[in-house]
Amino acid sequence: MPELPEVETVRRGLAPWLEGATIESVTLNRPNLRFPFPTGLKDALEGQEVTHVGRRAKYLLLGLSGGATLLSHLGMTGSWRFAEHPIDKPPRYYEPGTEPRHDHMVWALRHPEHGRSHLIYADPRRFGFIDLYADLAESPYLQGLGPEPLGNEFSAAQLATAFAGKRTPIKAALLDQRVVAGLGNIYVAEALHRAHILPTVLAGTLVTRTGRPKKALEDLAMAVREVLTAAIEVGGSTIRDFRSVAGAGYFQHNFAVYDREGDPCPTPMCTGVVRRIVQSGRSTFYCPKCQKAP
């Protein structure tokens, strides 16, 4: 599944071309993705101006001039791409070779600066979904989410409050979207390695008896920010299906431990070898030598 850096990369690619554009017409080539399209979606979108392209956790949020918001989750293979681009502009393809049979929704757009274009939502496996809300607060997908890991509310102190007394492995605790929104398997593994924390240690052991974050938890909060920021700067990670609006992401070339089982640990002076274990049914990669319990 695309994680926060991938969704943020798509958001940044769409925003300059989509914000301010009017949706002149909508073509739905099938009735559903993972779930049925919202009733009346075509009529609700046509004639609307896209006022804002935002993101919350792993969801794209398209604000419309009438006040409604379109929510998009990419699933495993979902993509937004423009069908054409002017020769004097940077390419805006998400994945140029996408099969037309996977183009499930097409918007004809008119932009005051960029002219007319077509925005396509494609999804070969149809694990993504689209929803529409007159009031975004009514979305069940956004209710109860924790703070954004790149926002001001995210901190070691916030994590300490969430982890106090918790006997959950730290990796599972970080994947809990109620604790912090948008983190997924890849970047949690990378952040734990950067902070030199074993993924199996209990979350509560990173908190003092007085409820304050230990030094390891402070390092972890910083590592989360650093890993996500670095991934966004290079367009996320291209693993199987993900592509950014402009093409491939490259952070997979910078992975320290994820999918590196058997490789030498890249930490300077560390002689460890990356291992793989399974936690809650998902692969966890770590270095048993430089990642420790606090």
VOPAGU-2260 file (C-alpha; in pm, 1 decimal, decimal comma):
REM VOPAGU-2260
SITE   aa  ch    i         X         Y         Z
SITE  MET   A    0       0,0       0,0       0,0
SITE  PRO   A    1     126,9     352,5     -69,8
SITE  GLU   A    2     230,1     516,6     255,4
SITE  LEU   A    3     236,5     881,6     355,5
SITE  PRO   A    4     537,0     983,2     136,3
SITE  GLU   A    5     384,3     825,4    -173,3
SITE  VAL   A    6      44,3     990,6    -120,6
SITE  GLU   A    7     209,2    1324,1     -42,9
SITE  THR   A    8     415,1    1291,7    -361,5
SITE  VAL   A    9      98,1    1235,9    -564,7
SITE  ARG   A   10     -66,3    1533,2    -391,6
SITE  ARG   A   11     224,0    1761,2    -478,1
SITE  GLY   A   12     220,7    1642,2    -836,2
SITE  LEU   A   13    -152,0    1703,5    -880,4
SITE  ALA   A   14    -189,4    2034,1    -697,0
SITE  PRO   A   15     -27,5    2276,1    -948,7
SITE  TRP   A   16    -234,9    2137,6   -1237,1
SITE  LEU   A   17    -560,6    2057,9   -1060,2
SITE  GLU   A   18    -617,4    2345,5    -816,8
SITE  GLY   A   19    -825,7    2608,1    -995,4
SITE  ALA   A   20    -943,0    2365,6   -1264,7
SITE  THR   A   21   -1312,1    2320,8   -1343,0
SITE  ILE   A   22   -1445,0    1967,3   -1390,5
SITE  GLU   A   23   -1640,6    2000,8   -1715,1
SITE  SER   A   24   -1748,9    1637,9   -1743,3
SITE  VAL   A   25   -1701,4    1304,2   -1568,0
SITE  THR   A   26   -1698,8     960,6   -1730,2
SITE  LEU   A   27   -1741,4     652,6   -1509,8
SITE  ASN   A   28   -1636,6     336,9   -1693,7
SITE  ARG   A   29   -1756,8     101,0   -1422,0
SITE  PRO   A   30   -1988,3     129,3   -1120,2
SITE  ASN   A   31   -1735,5      49,3    -851,8
SITE  LEU   A   32   -1378,1      10,8    -729,0
SITE  ARG   A   33   -1330,3    -165,9    -395,0
SITE  PHE   A   34   -1667,8     -14,6    -308,6
SITE  PRO   A   35   -1937,5     131,3    -536,3
SITE  PHE   A   36   -1885,9     489,2    -647,0
SITE  PRO   A   37   -2095,8     730,0    -436,0
SITE  THR   A   38   -2449,2     773,1    -562,7
SITE  GLY   A   39   -2473,2    1078,5    -785,9
SITE  LEU   A   40   -2094,7    1120,8    -808,6
SITE  LYS   A   41   -2096,1    1232,9   -1172,4
SITE  ASP   A   42   -2358,4    1504,1   -1117,6
SITE  ALA   A   43   -2194,4    1616,2    -793,8
SITE  LEU   A   44   -1856,2    1670,4    -964,4
SITE  GLU   A   45   -1951,6    1823,4   -1298,5
SITE  GLY   A   46   -1925,9    2201,5   -1300,1
SITE  GLN   A   47   -1724,5    2210,6    -977,2
SITE  GLU   A   48   -1390,4    2385,3    -939,2
SITE  VAL   A   49   -1115,2    2201,8    -752,3
SITE  THR   A   50   -1017,8    2454,9    -488,9
SITE  HIS   A   51    -763,1    2252,4    -292,3
SITE  VAL   A   52    -564,0    1929,0    -319,1
SITE  GLY   A   53    -485,0    1806,9      30,7
SITE  ARG   A   54    -389,0    1495,6     221,0
SITE  ARG   A   55    -475,7    1341,1     557,7
SITE  ALA   A   56    -279,0    1031,4     655,2
SITE  LYS   A   57    -287,2     808,9     342,8
SITE  TYR   A   58    -592,1     977,4     186,1
SITE  LEU   A   59    -599,5    1236,0     -92,8
SITE  LEU   A   60    -857,4    1509,3     -32,7
SITE  LEU   A   61    -988,0    1722,3    -321,1
SITE  GLY   A   62   -1183,2    2025,9    -206,0
SITE  LEU   A   63   -1461,4    2144,4    -438,0
SITE  SER   A   64   -1608,7    2490,2    -485,0
SITE  GLY   A   65   -1951,6    2377,0    -367,4
SITE  GLY   A   66   -1808,7    2281,4     -29,0
SITE  ALA   A   67   -1788,0    1904,4     -72,2
SITE  THR   A   68   -1464,2    1705,3     -52,0
SITE  LEU   A   69   -1366,1    1404,5    -261,1
SITE  LEU   A   70   -1167,0    1143,5     -66,1
SITE  SER   A   71    -941,5     906,9    -259,2
SITE  HIS   A   72    -752,3     604,9    -130,0
SITE  LEU   A   73    -513,1     452,4    -383,0
SITE  GLY   A   74    -523,4      99,1    -249,0
SITE  MET   A   75    -236,7    -104,8    -394,8
SITE  THR   A   76    -248,0      -4,4    -762,2
SITE  GLY   A   77    -456,9     312,6    -782,0
SITE  SER   A   78    -319,2     609,2    -976,0
SITE  TRP   A   79    -416,1     957,0   -1088,0
SITE  ARG   A   80    -259,4    1067,8   -1416,3
SITE  PHE   A   81    -313,4    1329,5   -1684,4
SITE  ALA   A   82    -378,9    1194,4   -2032,0
SITE  GLU   A   83    -181,2    1467,8   -2204,9
SITE  HIS   A   84      73,4    1735,2   -2128,1
SITE  PRO   A   85     195,4    2036,2   -2329,8
SITE  ILE   A   86     542,1    1991,8   -2479,3
SITE  ASP   A   87     667,0    2303,6   -2297,0
SITE  LYS   A   88     558,9    2171,0   -1957,2
SITE  PRO   A   89     706,8    1892,6   -1739,9
SITE  PRO   A   90     547,1    1550,3   -1797,8
SITE  ARG   A   91     242,7    1493,0   -1582,8
SITE  TYR   A   92     191,3    1124,4   -1644,0
SITE  TYR   A   93     142,0     898,3   -1345,9
SITE  GLU   A   94     219,6     583,0   -1542,2
SITE  PRO   A   95     223,0     635,6   -1921,5
SITE  GLY   A   96     182,2     268,6   -2006,5
SITE  THR   A   97    -135,3     212,3   -1807,9
SITE  GLU   A   98    -380,8      -8,5   -1995,7
SITE  PRO   A   99    -695,0     186,0   -2097,0
SITE  ARG   A  100    -912,9     -96,7   -1963,3
SITE  HIS   A  101    -798,6       2,6   -1613,9
SITE  ASP   A  102    -906,9     366,9   -1657,4
SITE  HIS   A  103   -1216,6     364,2   -1439,5
SITE  MET   A  104   -1290,8     737,5   -1411,4
SITE  VAL   A  105   -1200,7    1027,0   -1643,3
SITE  TRP   A  106   -1243,0    1398,6   -1574,6
SITE  ALA   A  107   -1241,7    1654,3   -1855,6
SITE  LEU   A  108   -1082,6    1965,2   -1702,1
SITE  ARG   A  109   -1050,8    2331,6   -1794,9
SITE  HIS   A  110    -778,6    2526,2   -1616,1
SITE  PRO   A  111    -742,4    2906,3   -1649,1
SITE  GLU   A  112    -365,0    2874,7   -1697,1
SITE  HIS   A  113    -305,2    2526,1   -1835,4
SITE  GLY   A  114    -605,0    2492,0   -2064,2
SITE  ARG   A  115    -795,0    2169,5   -2115,9
SITE  SER   A  116    -680,0    1825,4   -2007,0
SITE  HIS   A  117    -811,0    1490,8   -1889,2
SITE  LEU   A  118    -742,5    1349,7   -1544,7
SITE  ILE   A  119    -772,8     972,4   -1519,4
SITE  TYR   A  120    -810,8     746,2   -1218,8
SITE  ALA   A  121    -677,9     398,7   -1303,7
SITE  ASP   A  122    -662,9      96,0   -1076,1
SITE  PRO   A  123    -581,6    -249,5   -1218,2
SITE  ARG   A  124    -660,2    -440,3    -897,9
SITE  ARG   A  125    -938,6    -203,3    -783,7
SITE  PHE   A  126    -835,8    -199,1    -417,6
SITE  GLY   A  127    -863,3     178,7    -407,9
SITE  PHE   A  128   -1184,1     366,6    -342,7
SITE  ILE   A  129   -1349,5     706,5    -387,7
SITE  ASP   A  130   -1593,0     876,0    -153,7
SITE  LEU   A  131   -1759,9    1217,4    -142,6
SITE  TYR   A  132   -1857,5    1417,6     167,3
SITE  ALA   A  133   -2057,2    1734,7     208,7
SITE  ASP   A  134   -1893,2    1754,7     551,8
SITE  LEU   A  135   -1551,8    1587,8     574,7
SITE  ALA   A  136   -1597,3    1544,1     949,9
SITE  GLU   A  137   -1854,0    1275,3     864,9
SITE  SER   A  138   -1593,7    1050,3     700,6
SITE  PRO   A  139   -1538,2     734,9     908,7
SITE  TYR   A  140   -1191,9     698,7     752,6
SITE  LEU   A  141   -1067,1    1019,2     911,5
SITE  GLN   A  142   -1225,8     984,9    1252,8
SITE  GLY   A  143    -992,9     899,4    1538,0
SITE  LEU   A  144    -672,0     950,2    1341,8
SITE  GLY   A  145    -363,4    1058,1    1533,0
SITE  PRO   A  146    -151,3    1360,5    1445,8
SITE  GLU   A  147      35,9    1394,3    1119,7
SITE  PRO   A  148     397,4    1283,5    1174,9
SITE  LEU   A  149     525,4    1593,0     994,8
SITE  GLY   A  150     292,1    1828,6    1180,4
SITE  ASN   A  151     342,5    2033,4    1493,8
SITE  GLU   A  152     130,2    1803,5    1710,7
SITE  PHE   A  153     361,8    1507,0    1660,4
SITE  SER   A  154     641,8    1485,2    1917,1
SITE  ALA   A  155     819,0    1252,6    2157,1
SITE  ALA   A  156     597,4    1385,1    2435,1
SITE  GLN   A  157     283,6    1299,7    2236,3
SITE  LEU   A  158     418,1     948,6    2173,3
SITE  ALA   A  159     502,3     910,6    2542,8
SITE  THR   A  160     141,5     987,4    2635,1
SITE  ALA   A  161      17,4     729,3    2382,9
SITE  PHE   A  162     272,3     462,0    2482,7
SITE  ALA   A  163     263,6     491,7    2861,9
SITE  GLY   A  164     198,0     146,5    3008,2
SITE  LYS   A  165     155,8      -7,5    2664,3
SITE  ARG   A  166     275,6    -367,6    2625,9
SITE  THR   A  167     254,2    -362,1    2248,4
SITE  PRO   A  168     571,2    -401,4    2038,5
SITE  ILE   A  169     692,2     -60,9    1929,1
SITE  LYS   A  170     649,4    -141,3    1560,4
SITE  ALA   A  171     281,6    -231,0    1605,3
SITE  ALA   A  172     230,6      74,7    1825,3
SITE  LEU   A  173     362,7     305,4    1553,3
SITE  LEU   A  174     141,0     141,2    1291,9
SITE  ASP   A  175    -167,5     223,1    1500,1
SITE  GLN   A  176    -326,0     508,9    1305,2
SITE  ARG   A  177    -482,2     639,1    1626,2
SITE  VAL   A  178    -132,3     710,0    1758,1
SITE  VAL   A  179      15,7     868,2    1447,1
SITE  ALA   A  180    -151,5     898,4    1107,5
SITE  GLY   A  181      -2,4     778,5     781,5
SITE  LEU   A  182     284,1     557,3     894,1
SITE  GLY   A  183     314,5     217,1     729,8
SITE  ASN   A  184     532,6     -91,5     737,8
SITE  ILE   A  185     819,3      40,8     526,4
SITE  TYR   A  186     888,5     370,2     696,2
SITE  VAL   A  187     835,2     238,3    1048,1
SITE  ALA   A  188    1107,9     -19,9     983,9
SITE  GLU   A  189    1337,1     249,8     848,3
SITE  ALA   A  190    1270,3     488,2    1138,7
SITE  LEU   A  191    1331,2     220,0    1400,7
SITE  HIS   A  192    1663,1     135,6    1238,7
SITE  ARG   A  193    1764,1     500,3    1221,4
SITE  ALA   A  194    1681,9     538,7    1592,6
SITE  HIS   A  195    1859,7     206,5    1672,1
SITE  ILE   A  196    1554,2      56,6    1845,0
SITE  LEU   A  197    1454,6    -309,4    1820,6
SITE  PRO   A  198    1108,8    -347,5    1662,6
SITE  THR   A  199    1012,9    -603,2    1927,6
SITE  VAL   A  200    1062,0    -386,8    2238,6
SITE  LEU   A  201     745,9    -291,1    2421,8
SITE  ALA   A  202     626,8      62,6    2353,6
SITE  GLY   A  203     584,9     136,2    2723,4
SITE  THR   A  204     956,0      76,4    2789,6
SITE  LEU   A  205    1034,7     394,6    2596,4
SITE  VAL   A  206     852,6     601,7    2858,9
SITE  THR   A  207     980,1     693,5    3206,5
SITE  ARG   A  208     782,0     622,4    3522,7
SITE  THR   A  209     681,9     988,3    3529,9
SITE  GLY   A  210     539,6     965,6    3177,4
SITE  ARG   A  211     818,4    1147,4    2997,8
SITE  PRO   A  212     984,3    1018,9    2679,7
SITE  LYS   A  213    1317,1     846,0    2718,6
SITE  LYS   A  214    1606,8     954,7    2499,3
SITE  ALA   A  215    1533,2     661,1    2264,9
SITE  LEU   A  216    1177,5     785,6    2208,9
SITE  GLU   A  217    1303,5    1135,3    2134,6
SITE  ASP   A  218    1541,5     982,3    1879,6
SITE  LEU   A  219    1255,7     782,8    1731,0
SITE  ALA   A  220    1030,0    1085,3    1685,6
SITE  MET   A  221    1313,4    1263,6    1506,2
SITE  ALA   A  222    1387,2     954,8    1294,3
SITE  VAL   A  223    1023,9     934,1    1180,4
SITE  ARG   A  224    1036,9    1294,1    1058,6
SITE  GLU   A  225    1374,1    1246,2     889,6
SITE  VAL   A  226    1278,8     927,2     706,5
SITE  LEU   A  227     946,7    1065,4     580,0
SITE  THR   A  228    1102,9    1394,0     470,5
SITE  ALA   A  229    1382,0    1213,9     285,1
SITE  ALA   A  230    1132,4     986,1     109,7
SITE  ILE   A  231     912,1    1276,6      -1,6
SITE  GLU   A  232    1213,7    1462,3    -140,6
SITE  VAL   A  233    1286,9    1176,2    -383,8
SITE  GLY   A  234     925,5    1103,1    -473,7
SITE  GLY   A  235     848,3     811,7    -242,0
SITE  SER   A  236     930,9     447,9    -308,6
SITE  THR   A  237     859,8     250,8    -625,1
SITE  ILE   A  238     769,2     -98,0    -506,2
SITE  ARG   A  239     578,3    -300,2    -763,1
SITE  ASP   A  240     294,2     -64,9    -851,7
SITE  PHE   A  241     358,0     278,9    -704,2
SITE  ARG   A  242     457,2     568,2    -930,7
SITE  SER   A  243     447,2     938,6    -857,2
SITE  VAL   A  244     259,5    1179,3   -1082,6
SITE  ALA   A  245     586,5    1255,4   -1261,5
SITE  GLY   A  246     711,9     896,3   -1282,8
SITE  ALA   A  247     904,9     668,6   -1050,3
SITE  GLY   A  248     993,0     722,2    -685,5
SITE  TYR   A  249    1347,4     646,8    -575,2
SITE  PHE   A  250    1357,8     609,7    -196,5
SITE  GLN   A  251    1370,8     230,6    -228,2
SITE  HIS   A  252    1735,1     276,2    -330,4
SITE  ASN   A  253    1797,3     435,8      10,6
SITE  PHE   A  254    1637,7     166,0     224,9
SITE  ALA   A  255    1862,4      78,0     516,9
SITE  VAL   A  256    1683,0    -241,7     622,2
SITE  TYR   A  257    1346,2    -280,0     450,0
SITE  ASP   A  258    1359,9    -575,7     207,8
SITE  ARG   A  259    1735,2    -605,0     274,8
SITE  GLU   A  260    1739,6    -942,4     451,6
SITE  GLY   A  261    2091,0   -1083,8     452,1
SITE  ASP   A  262    2258,1    -755,9     356,1
SITE  PRO   A  263    2520,2    -591,3     577,1
SITE  CYS   A  264    2381,1    -324,1     807,7
SITE  PRO   A  265    2463,0      19,7     659,0
SITE  THR   A  266    2519,7     180,7     999,7
SITE  PRO   A  267    2885,0     296,9    1013,0
SITE  MET   A  268    3107,5      57,6    1212,3
SITE  CYS   A  269    2821,2    -191,9    1256,0
SITE  THR   A  270    2904,0    -550,2    1158,0
SITE  GLY   A  271    2545,1    -674,5    1179,8
SITE  VAL   A  272    2341,0    -839,2     906,6
SITE  VAL   A  273    1980,6    -741,9     835,8
SITE  ARG   A  274    1726,5    -996,7     955,0
SITE  ARG   A  275    1360,3   -1051,1     878,1
SITE  ILE   A  276    1092,0   -1155,4    1124,3
SITE  VAL   A  277     712,6   -1155,4    1102,5
SITE  GLN   A  278     507,3    -934,4    1333,7
SITE  SER   A  279     128,2    -933,5    1314,5
SITE  GLY   A  280     149,6   -1108,6     979,2
SITE  ARG   A  281     384,4    -852,7     823,8
SITE  SER   A  282     756,6    -861,0     749,9
SITE  THR   A  283     984,1    -666,3     980,7
SITE  PHE   A  284    1343,7    -595,0     882,1
SITE  TYR   A  285    1602,6    -487,8    1137,3
SITE  CYS   A  286    1966,4    -515,3    1243,9
SITE  PRO   A  287    2003,0    -728,6    1559,1
SITE  LYS   A  288    2339,6    -572,3    1638,4
SITE  CYS   A  289    2282,3    -195,5    1633,8
SITE  GLN   A  290    1909,1    -194,6    1712,5
SITE  LYS   A  291    1864,5    -249,2    2084,4
SITE  ALA   A  292    1620,0    -225,7    2370,9
SITE  PRO   A  293    1652,3     104,3    2558,1
